[in-house]
Amino acid sequence: MRALLNLTAETAARYLENLEERSVAPSPEALVGLTELDEPLPELPMAAESVLETLDRIGSPATVGMAGRRYFGFVIGGSLPAALAANWLAGAWDQCPGLFAASPIGTKLEEVCLGWLLDVLKLPAGSGGAYVTGATVANFTALAAARHTVLARAGWDVEADGLFGAPPITVVVGDEAHPSLIKALGMLGLGRSRVLRVPVDSQGRMLATALPPLKGPAIVCMQAGNVNTGAFDPAVEICERAHLSGAWAHVDGAFGLWAAASPQYVHLVAGVADADSWATDAHKWLNVPYDSGLAFVRDAAALKKAMSLTAAYLPQGRHREPSQYTPELSRRARGVEIWAALKSLGRTGLADLIERNCRFARRFAAALQQGGCEILNEMGLNQVLVSFGDAARTLQVIERVQCDGTCWCGPTDWQGRTAMRISVSSWATRDEDVERSVTAILRAAAV
């Protein structure tokens, strides 16, 4: 085992070291090489070293360089060194932190991190928390608590009696709500199409004045960080209007919630802490390995009631039992690498990470605009929307950028415009990476 793990460490280190020399996108030859995996299940065992060699030989070239310094797609961060190392150790531990009895260390690290996260994200102390796969399940988890609460106020026990015959719940979202939020609402039985959509402004911010009158059970979902522009819904006004109507206020803050960790950008989350629940990703701006999402609920008891699990053979101790707050019982110990990331960065390091990425985004916007490109969004956070002309030309330039391989940026459609989206989210990105990427983008646009 020791020799195999040492070989694995050497293989992984070589992969990371070679990222700067290769295209961010995999080559056509690497993609063709994936066909070698199309084989029947082997009849005989294979040595673990040979399995690793095959995986590295076929798989490593076919990866997208998300762990590198010039990946700017889909708001995806890299993995901090301490977080990656902790992830490896947690894999060796092979812990299932659903119960304290099953994993004292996994449970303890989640308890500690919950306090740290509420502190750094400026959320109410004592809120409940859940460690999940990503923002989709984080939204699902938080909104399950919302569903429980608004129906309980109407005298209905949704966990016991389901939605058949339950009082209808009014759900309000902004017109540019992220698809993951809509998916979560669908999974909860609240409907994807029956939601009430509120108009947004030119940056995708919900217009608080356009919120409809609310009666009976209701949930209002707002956004902290539009996935295209980085803009924030006006949380102060929305929370006030929602709570005056007795509605639950939820925040989808997949990446934008982390602005709270920065003295320079904390003003963007004004009023966000007034909400009742929040969802975010750790694998975005905290830069931990995939997958890692977080749900927070002001009323920890509501989260526990929505997610509670009872079974005679599962011991419940005096410690916080994580299985009472998450959809899953069996899951990996995500709190290990979250703890490692926060421990290694500290408060000032996390703030610097956020502010450095935002500075890089502003540099992208300024340099590309100076080069003749059109910047479509206000530069408030780490997102840049770039147009190179009409839709066909913009898509053509994006394809050239991706084929060039210096960096990777993806396409998006936003308020009737086709654009290239640059998301600066990685701890590893440096000034020279931005300059090199700007040069490559302008080169692609000049053809």
Stockholm file with secondary structure:
# STOCKHOLM 1.0

chainA/1-447         MRALLNLTAETAARYLENLEERSVAPSPEALVGLTELDEPLPELPMAAESVLETLDRIGSPATVGMAGRRYFGFVIGGSLPAALAANWLAGAWDQCPGLFAASPIGTKLEEVCLGWLLDVLKLPAGSGGAYVTGATVANFTALAAARHTVLARAGWDVEADGLFGAPPITVVVGDEAHPSLIKALGMLGLGRSRVLRVPVDSQGRMLATALPPLKGPAIVCMQAGNVNTGAFDPAVEICERAHLSGAWAHVDGAFGLWAAASPQYVHLVAGVADADSWATDAHKWLNVPYDSGLAFVRDAAALKKAMSLTAAYLPQGRHREPSQYTPELSRRARGVEIWAALKSLGRTGLADLIERNCRFARRFAAALQQGGCEILNEMGLNQVLVSFGDAARTLQVIERVQCDGTCWCGPTDWQGRTAMRISVSSWATRDEDVERSVTAILRAAAV
#=GR chainA/1-447 SS CHHHHHHHHHHHHHHHHHGGGSCSSCCHHHHHHGGGGCCCCCSSCCCHHHHHHHIIIIIGGGSCCTTSSSBCSTTCCCCCHHHHHHHHHHHHHTCCTTSTTTCHHHHHHHHHHHHHHHHHTTCCTTCEEEEESSHHHHHHHHHHHHHHHHHHHTTCCHHHHCSTTCCCCEEEEETTCCHHHHHHHHHTTSCSSSSEEECBCTTSCBCGGGCCCCCSSEEEEEEBSCTTTCCBCCHHHHHHHHHHTTCEEEEECTTGGGGGGCTTTGGGGTTGGGSSEEEEESSSTTCCCSCCEEEEESSHHHHHHHHCCCCTTSCCCSSCCGGGTSSCSSCCCTHHHHHHHHHHHHHHHHHHHHHHHHHHHHHHHHHHHHTTCEECSCCSSSEEEEECSSHHHHHHHHHHHHHHCSCBCEEEEETTEEEEEEECCCTTCCHHHHHHHHHHHHHHHHC
#=GC SS_cons         CHHHHHHHHHHHHHHHHHGGGSCSSCCHHHHHHGGGGCCCCCSSCCCHHHHHHHIIIIIGGGSCCTTSSSBCSTTCCCCCHHHHHHHHHHHHHTCCTTSTTTCHHHHHHHHHHHHHHHHHTTCCTTCEEEEESSHHHHHHHHHHHHHHHHHHHTTCCHHHHCSTTCCCCEEEEETTCCHHHHHHHHHTTSCSSSSEEECBCTTSCBCGGGCCCCCSSEEEEEEBSCTTTCCBCCHHHHHHHHHHTTCEEEEECTTGGGGGGCTTTGGGGTTGGGSSEEEEESSSTTCCCSCCEEEEESSHHHHHHHHCCCCTTSCCCSSCCGGGTSSCSSCCCTHHHHHHHHHHHHHHHHHHHHHHHHHHHHHHHHHHHHTTCEECSCCSSSEEEEECSSHHHHHHHHHHHHHHCSCBCEEEEETTEEEEEEECCCTTCCHHHHHHHHHHHHHHHHC
//
